């Protein structure tokens, strides 16, 4: 979805910001990346991981403040965006200032505060927009909230000294749930594009989804056929026949 938006709406910087948000949330904070960071470092996150999380959080709040017009709704949201950007930048030099390294009460309060300001900004946009724009914003609001909650589920629990049971719960329940919640944002954007003509690329995205689904189904069918033929002919004494059957 992000690639399609960049390809066909590179002239709309709000669309580009949305694509960037999808990439930093779903790719940069994916399970393989976090697992690699946890395996190489213990305790706090490595510096590059803190930088990525800080950038992802700032882009998420910016998305809240700017969607769908690409302009700040008021000088207050502009000021809040600058304050958060400065705070996170300073935190990269003094990592104890980063939100997820603050004492528990402070970091929960800070995270709730910034996400709440973003939700208020989007609700304000919803009230001022026309009926068509309200439908677009409504779906994005729910997707953005789910993504914010998913990000918090993935980032904050490892900052505690988790015992073995809590670690298993985080790795096998909370982290996959967080990844699923983060996927709600691109899905809500895709729905807003297809149903409410967000950025006017619904026809292109629809074709990409259809052709992409057909390609995946074709590949799965091919792999399934190879597997079945391999199982059926694997007991043959002639290795050439087995090889040809699997290749077909």
C-alpha positions in Angstrom: 0.0 0.0 0.0 2.8 2.4 0.9 4.6 1.7 -2.4 1.4 2.4 -4.4 0.8 5.7 -2.6 4.4 6.8 -3.1 4.3 5.8 -6.8 1.1 7.6 -7.7 0.7 10.4 -5.2 4.3 11.6 -4.8 2.9 15.1 -5.3 0.9 15.0 -2.0 3.2 15.2 1.0 0.5 14.0 3.4 0.2 10.8 1.3 4.0 10.5 1.6 3.9 11.0 5.3 1.2 8.2 5.6 3.5 5.9 3.6 6.4 6.7 5.8 4.4 6.0 8.9 3.4 2.5 7.5 7.0 1.7 6.8 8.5 2.8 10.1 5.7 1.1 12.2 5.4 -2.2 10.4 8.9 -2.7 8.9 11.3 -1.0 11.3 9.5 -2.4 14.4 8.8 -5.8 13.0 9.4 -9.0 15.0 12.7 -9.9 13.2 14.2 -6.4 13.8 13.2 -6.4 17.5 14.4 -10.0 18.0 17.8 -9.1 16.5 18.1 -6.1 18.8 17.1 -8.1 21.9 19.6 -10.9 21.0 22.5 -8.5 20.5 21.8 -6.2 23.4 20.4 -6.6 27.0 18.8 -4.0 29.2 18.1 -0.9 27.1 17.6 -0.8 23.4 20.6 -0.1 21.1 21.0 3.4 20.0 19.7 2.8 16.4 16.6 1.1 17.9 15.9 4.1 20.1 16.4 6.4 17.2 13.9 4.4 15.1 11.3 4.2 17.8 11.6 8.0 18.5 11.2 8.7 14.8 8.2 6.3 14.5 6.5 7.9 17.5 7.1 11.5 16.2 5.8 10.6 12.7 2.7 8.9 14.3 1.9 12.1 16.3 2.6 14.3 13.2 0.1 12.1 11.3 -2.5 12.7 13.9 -1.9 16.5 13.8 -1.8 16.8 10.0 -4.3 14.3 8.5 -6.0 14.8 6.1 -5.2 18.3 4.8 -1.5 18.2 5.5 -1.7 21.4 7.5 -1.7 22.0 11.3 -5.2 22.6 12.6 -3.9 25.3 14.9 -0.7 26.9 16.2 -1.1 24.8 19.3 -0.6 21.5 17.4 2.4 23.1 15.6 3.9 24.0 18.9 3.2 20.5 20.4 4.9 18.9 17.3 8.0 21.0 17.8 8.2 20.3 21.5 7.9 16.6 20.9 10.5 16.7 18.2 12.9 18.6 20.4 12.3 16.3 23.3 12.9 13.2 21.3 16.0 14.7 19.7 17.5 15.6 23.1 16.6 12.1 24.3 18.9 10.7 21.6 21.8 12.5 23.3 20.6 11.8 26.8 18.7 8.5 26.5 17.2 8.8 30.0 15.0 11.6 28.6 13.3 9.2 26.1 9.7 8.5 27.0 10.2 4.7 27.4 13.1 5.2 29.8 11.2 7.5 32.2 9.8 6.2 35.5 6.7 4.2 34.9 4.2 6.8 36.0 5.9 9.5 33.9 6.2 7.5 30.7 2.7 6.2 30.8 1.4 9.8 31.4 3.6 11.2 28.6 2.5 8.5 26.1 -1.1 9.0 27.0 -0.8 12.8 26.8 0.7 12.8 23.3 -1.6 10.2 21.9 -4.6 12.0 23.4 -3.5 15.3 21.8 -3.4 13.5 18.5 -6.8 12.1 18.9 -8.2 15.5 19.9 -6.7 17.0 16.8 -8.3 14.4 14.6 -11.6 14.7 16.3 -11.4 18.5 15.7 -10.7 17.9 12.0 -13.6 15.5 11.9 -16.0 18.1 13.3 -14.8 20.8 10.9 -14.7 18.7 7.7 -17.4 18.1 5.2 -19.4 14.8 5.3 -17.2 13.0 2.8 -14.0 14.1 4.7 -15.6 12.9 8.0 -16.0 9.4 6.6 -12.3 9.3 5.6 -11.2 10.6 9.0 -13.4 8.3 11.0 -11.7 5.1 9.6 -8.3 6.6 10.0 -8.9 7.6 13.6 -9.7 4.0 14.6 -6.7 2.7 12.6 -4.4 5.3 14.2 -5.6 4.5 17.7 -5.1 0.8 17.2 -1.6 1.4 15.8 -0.6 3.6 18.7 -1.8 1.0 21.2 0.1 -1.7 19.2 3.3 0.4 19.3 3.0 0.8 23.1 2.4 -2.9 23.6 5.7 -3.7 21.7 7.9 -0.9 23.1 7.1 -0.5 26.8 6.9 -4.0 28.3 10.5 -4.9 27.6 11.6 -1.9 29.6 10.5 -3.7 32.8 12.4 -6.5 34.4 10.1 -9.3 33.1 10.2 -12.7 34.7 10.2 -15.8 32.5 6.4 -16.1 32.4 5.9 -12.4 31.6 8.5 -12.7 28.9 6.7 -15.6 27.3 3.4 -13.7 27.5 5.0 -10.7 25.8 6.7 -12.6 23.1 3.9 -14.9 22.1 0.8 -12.8 23.0 1.5 -9.0 23.4 4.0 -8.6 20.6 1.9 -10.4 17.9 -1.1 -8.5 19.2 0.8 -5.3 18.8 1.8 -6.1 15.3 -1.8 -7.0 14.4 -3.0 -3.7 15.9 -0.3 -1.7 14.0 -1.6 -3.3 10.8 -5.0 -1.6 11.4 -3.5 1.7 10.2 -2.6 0.7 6.6 -5.8 -1.4 6.5 -7.9 1.7 7.5 -6.0 3.8 4.9 -6.7 1.2 2.3 -10.3 1.1 3.2 -10.6 4.9 3.1 -8.9 4.9 -0.4 -11.2 2.2 -1.8 -14.5 3.3 -0.2 -14.1 7.0 0.2 -11.6 7.9 -2.6 -8.8 9.1 -0.3 -6.1 10.7 -2.5 -8.1 9.5 -5.6 -6.0 6.3 -6.2 -8.7 3.8 -5.4 -8.7 2.2 -8.9 -4.9 1.7 -8.9 -4.9 0.2 -5.4 -7.8 -2.0 -6.3 -5.9 -3.4 -9.3 -2.8 -3.9 -7.2 -4.7 -5.8 -4.5 -6.5 -8.0 -7.1 -3.3 -8.8 -9.1 -1.3 -9.3 -5.9 -3.8 -11.7 -4.5 -3.9 -13.7 -7.8 -0.1 -13.8 -7.8 0.1 -15.1 -4.3 -2.6 -17.7 -4.9 -0.8 -18.9 -8.1 2.5 -19.2 -6.2 0.8 -21.1 -3.4 -0.8 -23.4 -5.9 2.5 -24.1 -7.6 4.3 -24.8 -4.3 1.4 -27.0 -3.2 1.6 -29.0 -6.5 5.4 -29.5 -6.1 4.9 -30.7 -2.5 2.2 -33.2 -3.4 4.2 -34.6 -6.4 7.3 -34.8 -4.2 5.4 -36.8 -1.6 3.8 -39.1 -4.2 7.0 -39.9 -6.1 9.6 -39.7 -3.3 9.5 -43.4 -2.8 10.4 -44.3 -6.4 13.6 -46.1 -6.9 14.5 -44.0 -10.0 15.9 -40.6 -8.7 15.5 -39.1 -12.2 11.7 -39.7 -12.2 11.4 -38.3 -8.7 13.4 -35.2 -9.6 11.3 -34.6 -12.8 8.0 -35.1 -11.0 9.0 -32.6 -8.3 10.1 -30.1 -10.9 6.9 -30.3 -12.9 
